[in-house]
Amino acid sequence: MKASVFITALLFFYFSICNAQNDILKDLAKRNQVNELISDKNNLNIETLFKYYEADLDSLPANSFYNNAVLNKYFKAKITAYANNTKDLSFSNFFINANTSEKTLTIGKSFRLDNFLANKEKRKAVKLLRPIQKVGNLFTAYLKSNLSNGFSNLYSKNSTTNEYEFNSNIGLGLKYTYVFNGKISSGEVEKIDYIRQNYVKKEVAKSLKKYNSVALNKDVTLKDFDNRDNELIIKESEEKQIVKKYFEFYESIIDEELKYIESEKLIKTSHLSWFSIDAYLPLTERIIKHSLDSLVIDKRNFRDYNFSGTFNYLFAKNTNGWGKDWSSKLTIESGLFKTNNFKVSNQTAATFQNIVKDNITTVVEGDSDSVFLGDYDDAWATAVKMEGVLLLFNNSMGLSASIESIQSSLKDYKNWKLGIPFSLKDKDNKPTVNFELQWREVSASHFVGISVGYNFGKFVK
């Protein structure tokens, strides 16, 4: 008797948790504008699947063409085409970025903040929803170090002290990004409906039929239980598996539909905006050597703290005319950072060679030092920057321009840049490597060269 009461209480507790998770899942799905769930394997068929998908799109407000689940998939490649630094990289999951302009190597990871801070029940629900969940609140953490000759030196032996030390230019970056809802517009609704019914539906139906006939029973089969009451638990686990597969097939509809309508140029325009707050905290002090008389070398410690807020607006247009598919991005940034007089004047350190032995017949040279000539001073500075980028020819190449105003007690000056960016694509037309031919003015000094940003990583899920 006591055993049966205990089992009943345990099952009641279990299903209370399951019902709470189902309510959380339904609420999360509706936030992504997905209004119905399939949890019965008899309803996991192509007709019900498309009925729910089309109903979700029909229920959108006026002038809204696609729901959040579709928009999230569509804008990924658009954003990646512009990713050259950590101002863009928070949209990637794990990433490595080698930037030749800044001479830095950045390694980091992004998290969906609403998932990361969620309670245990919500995280379980989120795992089922991931294939279609909109990117909203993101948190990015990254490490940055110097890059020279394609190599980032993190830990090495100091020839002067004969001790191993960390690189004096290693820092931790923390960044929060909020992504607003995007928008897609099209004047070809009837043609899209035709493609959906005659092409997309058939492709998804093939995969769904194969799954239902081969893999479904394997996925929902659990080990045998001696107690017949556990059939309820088996049924609950089966429903979770069906919900998970529903979202995966929902995603496959999105993937197939976007592939067709993009190839047919049926999306006319699209918009997306996001803002971020970024803090860069040096973990090690940079040792700056300077000399007033070329005889006595002084050492000062410097940490290049950097705090900024950035707003980005992305606009894309698909056309068969000149320039083919093209897009543009506007960036406005304001920041506060630590600087020094050698940096603001763009001064290059001189090489001092130590002489160990010097006589008539022999000269023995010791270690060399990079030393700045002059006195040292540092200060906080403020910066305001605006940048515009235009990518043409299927978002493969274009034009860019930026201007930056910097003010501090050391010096007030402006930097600017004109560039020709390139975005190289893979066989699936996804951006892989971005680089830019640049003509720049930095602290009144002019440079012409190539800035390269290699990005490795997948979009955050």
N, C-alpha and C positions, 0 to 999 in steps of 0.2 A: 504493500500500500504506500509506504513512504517512498519507495523507489519510483512508483508511477507518478506520485505528486511531484517529486523532484524533476522527473523527465518533462512533465507538463509545464512546470515553472520555467525550466530551461528553454523549452521550445517557445514559450510565450515571450521570454526575454529575447531570444534569437530573432523571432519575427517582428518584434517591436523595433529592433535595430534595422532589420531589412526594410521595413516600411518607411522608417526615417530616411534611409539611404535612397529609396525610390522617390520620396518627396524631394530630396535634395537634387537628385538626378533630373527630375522633371523640371525643377526650377532652373537649373543650370542650362538645360536644353532650350527652354523658352527664352533665356537671355541671349542665346545664339539664334533665336527665331526659328527653332525646330520645335514644333508644337505637339507632335505625336510620337510615341515610342512603340516599337514592336517587341513584345516579350514572349509571344506565343510562336512556336516553330511553324504552326500551320499558317500563320500570317506572314511568314518570311518568304514572300513570293514577289515576283516582279510587278504585278499589278498593284498590290498594296504599297509596295515600296515607292513606286512612282506617284501613286495617288497622294501619299503623305508629302512627298517632295514638292509636287506641284501645288498642294494646298498651302504649304509653308510660304511659297513665293506669292500665291494669290492673296494671302493674308497681310502682306506688307503694306505699310502706309503708301499714300499716293506719291508718285515720282521715285519710289524705291524699286529697283529692278531685280536685285539679288539680295539674299539674306546674309547675315554675318559669316556663316559657315563658308559660303562661296567667296565672299570678299577676302576673307583671310587667305584662302588658297591663291587667289588671283594676284594679290599685291606682293607676294613673296619675291618673285623674280624681278619685279619692277624696282623694289628697294635694293636688292642685291647688286644691281647694275651700277649703283652709286657708292657702294661700300668701299671706302679707301682707308678708313680709320675708325676709332672707337665712337665717333659721332654717329655712325651708322650700324656698327656691328652688334648692337644689342639685340638685333633680330635673328642672330644666329645662336645655335645651342652652344656647342663648343667651337672656338675659333682660334686661329693663329694668324696674325697679321704682321707682315714685314713691310715697313714703310720706309722707303729710301729718302723721302724729303725730310722727315723728322729723324731719320737714322735710329729707328726704334724697332724692337721686337715686342709684340703684345700677344699674350696668351690669356684666354678668359673663358667664362661660361655664363650663360644667361638662364634665369629661372622665371617661370610664370609666378609672379608674386602672390596672386590670389590662390594659386594651388599650394605654394610653399608655406603660407601662413594658415592654411585651412586646417580644420580639425580632422581626426582620423576618418570619420564617416564621409566627410566631404571629399577627402583625397581619394577614397575608394570610388566614389561616384565620378570624380574627375577622370580617373584612369579609363573608365568606359567611354567617356565623352571626348577624349583627346583627339580622335581623327577629325573632328569638326569644330573644336573649340576655338573661338576667336582670340587672337593675341590682344591683350588689353594692358595690364599692368606688368611690367617687366623689371627685374632687378638683375644687373650685370656686375660681376666681379672680375677683375683682370690684373695681371702682373705685367709691368712694362720695364724693359731694360734697354741699354744702348745696343746698337747694331753697327758693326764695322767689318767691311770686307766679307759680308754674308755670314758673320759669326757673332753671336752674343756671348760675351765673356761674363759669367756669373760669379765664378769663384777662382782665384788665381793666387800665385805666390808673388809677394811684394819683394822685389830684388833689393830694396833698401833695408827693410826690417828683417828680411829672410823669413817672413811669416805669411801664412795663407790668409787672404782677406776676401770679403765679398766685394763685388763690383760696387763702386760708389754711385751708381745711377740705377737703382732698382726701386720701383714704387708700386704701390697698390692703388688700384682704381675702383671706385664704387659708383654705380650709376643707376638711376631710376628713370624709366621711360613709360609714358602713357600714350597709347595709340587711340586716336579718335576713330569713330566709325567712318569707313570709306564709302564711296559711292561710284556706281557704274551706270552709264546711260547707253541706250541703244534705240534706234528707230526701226529695228528689224525683228519685232516681237514674233510675227507670224513665221518668219524663216527659222528663228530659234526654236519655236514650238515644233516645226516640221523636223528639224535635225534631232530634237530630243526624242520624238516618237519613232522616227525611222532609222536612226543611227545609234544614238546613245542608249536607248532602251534595249536594242538588240545586243549591243556589246555587254551591257551589265547583265542581261538575262542569261547569257552564256556562262558567265562566272557564277551567278547565283544558282543556276541549274546544276552545275558541277559540284558546288558546295553542298547543296541539299541532298544530292544523290550519293556523295562519297564521304565528305568530311563532317557533316553535321552530327551524325550519331557518335562519331569518335570524340568530337568536342564536348558533347553533353553527357557522355557516359561517365559515371562515377563508380567507385568501388562499391561492392555489395555491402549492405548493412543487415545485421541480424534482426534489428528491431524494425518492425514495419512502419513505426511512426516516423522514421527517418526518410520515408518517401517524400515527406513534405520538404525536407532539406534538399533532397535531390531535385525536386521540382523548382525550388528557389534558385539553386545553382544553375539549372538549365535556363531559367528565365534571364539570369544575368548574362549568360553566354550568348543568348539570342539578341539581347539588347546590344551587346558589344559588336556582334556581327552586323546588326542593323546599321550602326554608326559607320562601320567600315564600308558597307555597300553604299551608304549615303555618300561617303567620301568618294567612292568610285564613280558615282553619277556626276559629282562635281568635276572630277578630273577629266572624265570623258567629254562632258559638255564644254568645259573651258578649252579643251584641245580643239574641238570642232569649231567653236564660234570664234576663237582667236585666228585659226587658219583661214576662216572665211571673212575675217575683218568685220564681224557683226557687233563687236563692242566699239562704240564710237569714242567715248571719253570716259576717264576715270579720275577720281580725286582721293587723296589720302593725306592726313596731317598727323603729326605727333610731336610731343615735346619731351625733353629730358633734362635731368639735373645730374651733374657729374662732379665728383670730387676725386682728385688725384693726390695721394699722400705718399711722399718719399719714405721708404723704409731705411735707406742709408743716406748718409751725408756725402755730398760731393766735395772733395777737397780741391780748392782753387789756390794755386800757387801764383804769387805775383811779386814783382820787384820794382822798386823805384829807381835803383841805380845799377842794375844788372850785376850787383855783387851780393847783396843780402836778399835771400828769398824768404818771403813770409807766406804763411798758410792760413787760409780762412775756410770755414765750413759753410756749405750752402745747401739748402733744401728747396727744391723748386715746386712748392705747393701750387695747386691749380684748382680753382672752383669755377664752374660755368653752368649756364642755363641755355638751352638751345631749342629753337622751334623750327620744324621742317614742314614744308608743303610740297607735295608731289602731284603733278598733273600729267596725264598720259593721253595721247590721241592716236587712234588707229586709222590709217588712210592708205589708199593705193597710189596716192599721188607722189609728188616729190618729197623725198625724205622718208617715205614709207612710214612704218610705226615710229613715233617719236614721243619723247617725254621730257619734262623739265622739273627741276627741283630748286626751290628757294630755301635758303637757310639763314636764319638770323640768330646771332649768338652774343651773349654778354658774359664777361668773366672777370674774375679777380685772381691774380697770381703773383708769385714772388719772383723777382728778377734782380739782376745786378748790372753794374755799369759796363762790364765787358760784354755782356749779352746784348744790351740795348744798343751798343755801338757796333755790334757784329764783329768784335775784335777777335783775331786769331792768335792763339798762344804761340810764343816763340820757343824754339828748342835750345835749351841750355845744356852744354856738354861738360861734364865733370872730368877734370884731368887728375888722374891718380898719380902719375909720375911724369916729370918733365925735366929732361936734361939735354945736353948737347946732342947725344946720339939716339935717345929713345923718348917717345911720347906714348904714354899708356892712357887710353881714354876709359873713364868709368861710365856709370849709368847716365842717361840723358833725362832731362826734365822738361815738361811743357809748362812754360811760365808766361803769364800775362804781364805786359809792361805797364806799370802805372799803379796808382793807389786803388784800393778795393772799396766798394760801397754797394749796398743792396737796399731794396725797398719793395713795397707792394705796388702793383700796377693794376689798372682797370683796362678792359678791352671791349670794344664793340665791333662786331664783324657781320658783314653781309656777303653772301655768295649765291650766284646763280649758275646753274648747269643745264645745258640743252643737249640731249642725245638724239641723233637722227639715225636713219638707215637701220631700222629694227633695233634701235637703242644700242648701236655698236660703236658709234663715234659721234663727236659733236664739238661744242665750245663751252668754255667755262670762264668766269671772271669773279674776282672777289676783292674786297677792300676791307681793311681793318684799321681802326684808330686806337692807339695805345697812349695812355696818359699815366705818368708817374712823377715823383719828385726828381728822378734822375734825368728823364728826357720824355718829351712828347713827340710822337712820330706816327707815320702811317705806313702800312705794308699793303701791297697789292699783288695780284696774280692774274695772268691771262694764260689760258691753257687749251689744249686739244685732247680731251679724254677719249680713251678707247676701252671698250668692254668686250673681252673675248668670250665666245660662247662654246659650250660643248655640243655633242651630237644631238642632244635634246633641246638645244637652244637656250640653255640655262647659263647665266654668267659665271665664269670661273676665275678669270684673272682680269684685274682692272689696272690700267696705267695711264699716265698723262704726260704729254709734252708741255713744258711750262716755261714761261718767262715771268720771273718774279723780282720784286723789289722788297728786300728785308732790311730794315734799319738803314735805308738810303744806299744799300749795295744791291747790284743787279746780278741775277743768275739766270742762266738758260740751261735746261736739262730735262731729265725724265724722272717722274715720281711714280713709283711702283707700289701697288698694294696687293699682295697675295692673300686671298682669303680662303681658309679651309674650315668647313663646318657645315652642319645641317641646321635647318630652322628649328627653333625651340618648339617643343611639344609638351 
